[in-house]
Amino acid sequence: MVTQAAAPERAPYVPSGWRGLVADWRSDQHAFQVSWGKAMMWIFLVSDTFIFGCFLTGYMTVRMASTVAWPNPSHVFALHIGGAEVPLLLIAIMTFTLISSSGTMAMAVNFAYRRERRRCAALMAATALFGLAFLGMQAFEWSHLIFTEGVRPWGNGMGAAQFGASFFMITGFHGLHVTCGVIYLLTVASRVLGGRYERSGNYQIVEIAGLYWHFVDLVWVFIFALFYLW
């Protein structure tokens, strides 16, 4: 009796090129060889980069085209301590605080992938606290400029009227991003601590939150260079 050999098992068909890209997006799981959530965060960050880029380019254009003297940032953003004027002291502390938060966020991602959820949640909470400290110092800075220096979005007594409009719009927009980031981090940290991602075994949401936070920190570096050092 002759038995018929079993047909070799075929490997699953994986479309390539544009068909593969469309298949990835339709499956709602992967896109561009990365997870759907990470791809969407990258697309959001790229679009946000264009917005901040337009704001900062507009600021540089307005400043270079201004026929009125631009306020000196070393004087405008100085603190008076013991009768002496200390330029950019508050701004230096704000920058150090935000840059330090990137370090705690990076460690949180590391502990997330090591499944140490308590340490991960603690470091994410520490990152959020750094963000809250930054926002508190920014609120103090705004109050000082408005009530002490008399800076307004429509003018000021120290030079070009466009200074106030540019400063409050760009730093306010960045402050909004920091506020959203703090809420985002605290929400994810509470879920990590509650074991929500432990059950699924997928901690990638922590890395996605980290991408957003690192972007916020990077944008501040450009704002710091253009507003406070130029």
C-alpha positions as CSV (number, residue, x, y, z in Angstrom):
1,M,0.0,0.0,0.0
2,V,1.4,3.3,-1.1
3,T,0.9,6.2,1.3
4,Q,0.8,9.7,0.0
5,A,3.5,12.0,1.6
6,A,2.1,14.9,3.6
7,A,2.3,18.2,1.8
8,P,4.9,20.5,3.4
9,E,3.4,23.1,5.7
10,R,3.5,26.5,4.1
11,A,4.9,29.5,6.0
12,P,2.3,32.2,6.6
13,Y,2.2,34.9,3.9
14,V,3.7,38.2,5.0
15,P,3.1,41.0,2.5
16,S,6.0,43.4,1.8
17,G,6.3,46.9,0.6
18,W,3.2,49.1,0.7
19,R,0.9,46.1,1.2
20,G,2.8,45.1,4.3
21,L,2.6,48.7,5.7
22,V,-1.2,48.7,5.1
23,A,-1.5,45.3,6.6
24,D,0.4,46.4,9.7
25,W,-1.8,49.5,10.2
26,R,-5.0,47.6,9.5
27,S,-4.1,45.0,12.2
28,D,-3.8,47.8,14.7
29,Q,-0.7,46.2,16.2
30,H,2.5,47.3,14.4
31,A,3.6,50.0,12.0
32,F,7.0,50.7,10.6
33,Q,8.3,47.7,12.5
34,V,7.4,49.2,15.8
35,S,4.2,49.0,17.9
36,W,1.2,51.0,17.0
37,G,1.3,53.1,20.2
38,K,5.0,54.0,19.7
39,A,4.5,54.9,16.1
40,M,1.6,57.2,16.9
41,M,3.7,58.9,19.6
42,W,6.5,59.5,17.1
43,I,4.1,61.0,14.6
44,F,2.6,63.3,17.3
45,L,6.1,64.4,18.3
46,V,7.1,65.2,14.7
47,S,4.0,67.3,14.3
48,D,4.7,69.1,17.6
49,T,8.3,69.7,16.4
50,F,6.9,71.6,13.5
51,I,4.8,73.8,15.7
52,F,7.6,74.6,18.1
53,G,9.9,75.1,15.1
54,C,7.5,77.7,13.6
55,F,7.1,79.5,17.0
56,L,10.9,79.7,17.5
57,T,11.6,80.7,13.9
58,G,8.9,83.4,14.2
59,Y,10.5,84.6,17.4
60,M,14.0,84.9,15.8
61,T,12.5,86.7,12.8
62,V,10.7,89.2,14.9
63,R,13.7,89.9,17.1
64,M,16.1,90.4,14.1
65,A,13.6,92.6,12.3
66,S,12.8,94.7,15.4
67,T,13.8,98.4,15.1
68,V,13.4,98.9,18.9
69,A,16.0,97.6,21.3
70,W,15.3,94.1,22.6
71,P,15.3,93.7,26.4
72,N,18.5,92.3,27.9
73,P,17.7,88.8,29.2
74,S,20.4,89.0,31.9
75,H,18.6,91.9,33.4
76,V,15.0,90.9,32.7
77,F,15.4,87.4,34.2
78,A,17.7,88.3,37.1
79,L,17.0,87.7,40.8
80,H,17.9,90.2,43.5
81,I,19.6,88.4,46.4
82,G,21.2,90.3,49.2
83,G,21.0,93.5,47.3
84,A,23.0,92.1,44.3
85,E,21.5,91.2,40.9
86,V,22.1,87.5,40.0
87,P,21.4,87.0,36.3
88,L,19.6,83.9,35.1
89,L,19.8,82.1,38.5
90,L,16.2,81.0,38.5
91,I,16.4,79.9,34.8
92,A,19.5,77.8,35.6
93,I,17.7,76.0,38.4
94,M,14.6,75.4,36.2
95,T,16.8,74.0,33.4
96,F,18.7,71.7,35.9
97,T,15.4,70.5,37.3
98,L,14.0,69.6,33.9
99,I,17.2,67.9,32.6
100,S,17.4,65.9,35.9
101,S,13.9,64.6,35.2
102,S,15.1,63.0,32.0
103,G,17.5,60.9,34.0
104,T,14.8,59.7,36.4
105,M,12.5,59.0,33.4
106,A,15.2,56.9,31.7
107,M,15.7,54.9,34.9
108,A,11.9,54.3,35.2
109,V,11.9,52.8,31.7
110,N,14.8,50.5,32.6
111,F,13.0,49.3,35.7
112,A,9.8,48.8,33.8
113,Y,11.4,46.4,31.4
114,R,13.0,44.6,34.3
115,R,9.4,44.2,35.8
116,E,10.3,46.1,38.9
117,R,7.1,48.0,39.0
118,R,7.5,49.6,42.4
119,R,10.8,51.3,41.5
120,C,9.4,52.2,38.1
121,A,6.4,53.9,39.6
122,A,8.5,55.7,42.2
123,L,10.9,57.1,39.5
124,M,7.9,58.1,37.4
125,A,6.5,59.9,40.4
126,A,9.8,61.6,41.0
127,T,9.9,62.7,37.4
128,A,6.4,64.2,37.8
129,L,7.6,66.0,40.9
130,F,10.5,67.5,39.0
131,G,7.9,68.7,36.4
132,L,5.7,70.2,39.1
133,A,8.8,72.0,40.6
134,F,9.5,73.4,37.1
135,L,6.0,74.6,36.7
136,G,6.1,76.3,40.1
137,M,9.3,78.1,39.2
138,Q,7.7,79.1,35.9
139,A,4.7,80.5,37.7
140,F,7.0,82.5,39.9
141,E,8.9,83.8,36.9
142,W,5.7,84.9,35.2
143,S,4.5,86.6,38.3
144,H,7.8,88.5,38.7
145,L,7.7,89.7,35.1
146,I,4.0,90.7,35.2
147,F,3.8,92.4,38.6
148,T,7.4,93.6,39.2
149,E,8.8,94.2,35.7
150,G,5.6,95.2,34.1
151,V,5.9,92.9,31.1
152,R,2.7,92.3,29.2
153,P,1.9,90.4,26.0
154,W,1.2,93.8,24.3
155,G,4.2,95.7,25.6
156,N,6.7,96.5,28.3
157,G,8.8,99.3,29.5
158,M,12.2,97.7,28.7
159,G,12.2,97.6,24.9
160,A,10.4,96.0,22.0
161,A,6.7,95.3,22.6
162,Q,7.0,91.9,20.8
163,F,9.1,90.5,23.6
164,G,6.2,89.9,25.9
165,A,4.0,88.4,23.3
166,S,6.7,86.0,22.1
167,F,7.8,85.1,25.6
168,F,4.3,84.3,27.1
169,M,3.1,82.5,24.0
170,I,6.1,80.1,23.6
171,T,6.9,79.5,27.3
172,G,3.2,79.1,28.0
173,F,2.8,76.6,25.2
174,H,5.7,74.6,26.6
175,G,4.3,74.9,30.1
176,L,1.1,73.4,28.9
177,H,3.1,70.4,27.5
178,V,4.8,70.0,30.9
179,T,1.4,70.1,32.7
180,C,0.0,67.4,30.3
181,G,3.2,65.4,30.8
182,V,2.9,65.5,34.6
183,I,-0.7,64.2,34.4
184,Y,0.3,61.5,31.9
185,L,3.2,60.3,34.1
186,L,1.1,60.2,37.3
187,T,-1.6,58.3,35.5
188,V,0.8,55.7,34.1
189,A,2.7,55.4,37.4
190,S,-0.5,54.6,39.3
191,R,-1.4,51.9,36.8
192,V,2.1,50.5,37.0
193,L,1.9,50.4,40.8
194,G,-1.5,48.8,40.6
195,G,-0.2,45.9,38.5
196,R,-2.2,46.7,35.4
197,Y,0.7,46.1,33.0
198,E,2.1,43.2,35.2
199,R,-0.9,41.1,34.1
200,S,-0.4,41.8,30.4
201,G,3.4,41.7,30.6
202,N,3.6,44.8,28.3
203,Y,5.3,47.8,29.9
204,Q,5.9,49.6,26.6
205,I,3.5,52.4,27.7
206,V,6.2,53.5,30.1
207,E,8.7,53.9,27.2
208,I,6.0,55.8,25.2
209,A,5.5,58.2,28.1
210,G,9.3,58.6,28.3
211,L,9.5,59.6,24.6
212,Y,7.0,62.4,25.3
213,W,8.9,63.6,28.4
214,H,12.3,63.6,26.7
215,F,10.8,65.6,23.9
216,V,9.5,68.2,26.4
217,D,13.0,68.5,27.9
218,L,14.6,68.8,24.5
219,V,12.3,71.6,23.5
220,W,13.2,73.5,26.6
221,V,16.9,73.4,25.7
222,F,16.1,75.4,22.5
223,I,13.8,77.8,24.4
224,F,16.6,78.3,27.0
225,A,19.2,79.0,24.3
226,L,17.0,81.5,22.3
227,F,15.2,83.4,25.0
228,Y,17.7,83.5,27.9
229,L,21.1,83.2,26.3
230,W,20.6,85.2,23.0
